[in-house]
């Protein structure tokens, strides 16, 4: 009898913990019918994030190479293209812009201001 009561208490505890989760915190609605849409949305966001990271790394590497060969940081990002350190500047995601600090020789992604 004690085993059955213990299992019942354990099952109720697991159910209570599972019901207490907030599905909006994970980015999904928690609805099985919208799970494919939630998954695709998360996939697109992950791809945009990965692309943004790769683009920033490649531009920062080009700046470091420019600095090593020219002895200074480029005046602006266009100088990386005209000096053939980059084929072209990456296009930032919608609503974002490349922010270059010539003193530090570092480029970051920032929200575009209108």
C-alpha positions in Angstrom: 0.0 0.0 0.0 2.9 2.4 0.8 4.4 1.8 -2.6 1.1 2.7 -4.4 0.8 5.9 -2.3 4.4 6.8 -3.0 3.9 6.3 -6.8 0.7 8.4 -6.6 2.5 11.2 -4.9 5.3 11.0 -7.4 2.9 11.1 -10.3 1.0 14.0 -9.0 4.3 15.9 -8.3 5.5 15.2 -11.9 2.2 16.4 -13.3 2.3 19.6 -11.2 5.8 20.4 -12.3 4.9 19.7 -15.9 1.9 22.0 -15.8 3.8 24.8 -14.2 6.1 25.3 -17.3 5.5 28.5 -19.2 5.6 27.6 -23.0 6.1 31.3 -24.1 9.5 31.4 -22.4 10.9 28.7 -24.8 9.6 30.6 -27.9 7.0 28.0 -28.8 3.3 28.2 -28.2 3.1 24.7 -26.7 0.3 23.8 -29.1 1.1 20.6 -31.1 -0.8 22.0 -34.1 1.6 24.9 -34.4 4.7 23.0 -33.6 5.9 22.8 -37.3 5.5 26.6 -37.6 7.3 27.2 -34.3 10.1 24.9 -35.4 10.5 26.6 -38.8 10.5 30.1 -37.1 13.2 28.9 -34.7 15.2 27.5 -37.6 15.1 30.7 -39.6 16.2 32.7 -36.5 19.0 30.3 -35.9 20.2 30.5 -39.5 20.1 34.4 -39.4 22.1 34.4 -36.2 24.7 32.0 -37.6 25.0 34.0 -40.8 25.4 37.2 -38.8 28.1 35.6 -36.7 30.0 34.2 -39.7 29.8 37.6 -41.6 31.2 39.5 -38.5 34.0 37.0 -38.1 35.0 37.3 -41.8 35.0 41.1 -41.7 36.9 41.2 -38.4 39.5 38.8 -39.9 39.9 41.0 -43.0 40.4 44.0 -40.7 43.2 42.1 -38.8 44.8 41.1 -42.1 44.6 44.6 -43.4 46.2 45.9 -40.1 49.0 43.3 -40.3 49.9 44.1 -43.9 49.2 47.8 -44.0 50.3 48.7 -40.4 47.0 50.5 -39.7 43.3 49.8 -39.5 41.2 50.7 -42.5 39.5 54.1 -42.5 36.2 52.5 -43.3 34.8 49.2 -44.3 34.8 50.1 -48.0 38.6 50.3 -47.9 38.6 46.5 -47.3 36.8 46.0 -50.6 38.8 48.5 -52.6 42.0 47.0 -51.3 40.8 43.5 -52.1 40.7 42.1 -48.6 37.0 41.4 -49.1 35.1 40.7 -52.3 32.1 42.7 -51.0 30.7 43.8 -47.6 28.1 41.4 -46.2 24.5 42.5 -46.2 23.3 42.8 -42.7 19.9 41.3 -41.7 16.8 43.5 -42.0 16.8 46.2 -39.4 20.5 45.9 -38.6 23.7 47.6 -39.8 27.4 47.1 -39.6 29.0 49.4 -37.1 32.8 49.9 -37.6 35.1 51.4 -35.0 38.3 52.4 -36.8 40.1 53.1 -33.6 39.6 49.6 -32.3 39.6 47.9 -35.7 36.4 46.0 -34.9 33.1 45.7 -36.6 29.8 44.8 -34.8 26.2 44.4 -35.7 23.9 47.2 -34.5 20.2 48.1 -34.9 19.7 50.4 -37.7 18.2 53.8 -36.7 15.8 55.5 -39.0 
